[in-house]
Amino acid sequence: MTTKAKQPFSQLTKKRYKELAARFQPKRNVLLNAWRAFWVGGTICLLGQALQNFYIAVFDFTEKTASNPTVATLIFLSVLLTGLGVYDNIGQYAGAGSAVPVTGFANSIASAAIEHRSEGFVLGVGGNMFKLAGSVIVFGVVSAFIAGLIKTLIGLA
């Protein structure tokens, strides 16, 4: 007489494995995770807006020309916090709220570069820092191409 609980591992089916694995999965609080992503991502965007207003007020940039130093400053801060090990803690807490803004993209490149620096600058840092970010770049370029193509075709009609 065999029961599901006493089944030997050699007879473990995919369905039974999924049942066992589901028992050990941590419960996710979706509402709490969404709130964390919202307020951290919103704070990053608020910081970006404050920086843009700073560049407009202090350096007399226009709204358009202030965007470049704003993004550069956000990227610098993200890379600095990644190097100090702080951005990983923010990412653990906020999830997508820290990954979606440009700071998350900078973090993915910087963390890969830091992780592979012992392998040298060319094969380690240069060869590995775009592994994670590469897919983002590829799909961004392809999406921009398709959007431009659609806009052009609509403009011709």
N, C-alpha and C positions, 0 to 999 in steps of 0.2 A: 504494500500500500504506500504509494508515494503521493506527497502533497506538493503544492507549488513551492512552499518554503523549504522543503527538504530535497528539491531537485538538485542533482549534481551539476556543477558548473559546465561540464562537457555537454549537457543537454539544455543549456540556457538558450532560449529562443530570443529573437529580437524583441518580441512583445514583452517577454518577461524581463529582459534587461532594461527596457524603457520604464517598466513599472518600478523596478528596484532603484534605478537612477533617479526617478521622480521623487522618491521618498527622501533622498539626500540633498535635493536641490533647495537652496535657500528661497524663502518666500520673498517676493519682490513687492515693495510698496510703490505701486505705479504713481499714485497721487503725490507722494512725498518726492519721488524721483523727478516727476514733472515740475514740481514747485522749485526744487533745487536747481534744475536746469534753467528754468525761467528766470529766477532772480540772479543767478550767477552770470548767465548769458546777457541779461539785461544790464547788469552792473558793468560788464565789459563794454557793452555798447554805449552806456552812459559815460564811461571813461573816455571812449573814443570821441563822443560828441563834445565832452569838456575839453579834450585836447584840440579838437578842431576849432572850437570857440577861442581857445587860448591863442592858437596860431593866427586867427583872424584879428583878434584884438591887439596882440602884442607886436606881431610882425607885419601887420597890415596886408595879409593875404586875402585873396577873394575866397569865396566858399569853394570854388573849384580847385584853386591852387593850394589850399590848406589841406586837401585830402591826402596828398602824397606824404607830407611829413607826419600827418596823423597816423597813417597806416605804418610808416616806418617806425614810429615811436612805439606803437602797439606791438609790432614784431620784435623790436629790441627788448621791450619789457618781458615779453613772453619767453624769448630765448634766455634772458638773464634769469628769470624765475625757474626755467627748466634747468639751467646750469646749477642753480642753488638747490635744486630738488624740491622747490615749493610748488611748481606747476603740476607735478604728478599728484600731490595731495589735493589740489583744486580739482583736477580731473577725476580723482576717485570720488570726491564729494559731489561734483556737479554733473558728471557724465557728459551728455551732449551739449550742455550749456557752456562748457569750456572747449569742446571740440569743434563746434560749428563755426564760431567766428575765426577771423584770420589768425588769431592767437593760437588756436588749436592746430592749424596748419604749420605754423612756425614751430610749435612744440614738437610735432611729429618729425620734422626734419632735424631739429636740434637734438632731440633725444636719440635718434638713430645715429647721428654723428658722434655723440658722446659715447654711445654703447660700443661703437666699432673703432674708436680712436687708437686702441692698442694694436690694431692691425696695420697702422700706417695711414698717412694722409691720402694716398692715391687709392689703394685697394680697400682700405678700411673706411675712412670717412667719405671719400669721393664716390666709392662704389656702392655704398650702402645707405647713404642718407636720403636717397630718393626712392627707396624700395616701397615704403608705405605711402609717401606723398605722390609717387609716380602715377598711381591709379587715379588719384584726384586730379592731377594735371591732365592726364589723357582724357578722362571723361569730361572735364571742363572744356577742353579744346574741342572735342567732338560735339558736345552740346552747343557750344558757341557757333560752330560751323553749321549745324543743323538749323539753329535759330536764325542765323544770317541768311541761309539758303531760303528758308520759309519767308522771311521778311522780303527778300529780293523777289521771290516768285509772286508774293502778294502785291508788291509794288508794280510788277509788270502787268498784272491783270487789270 
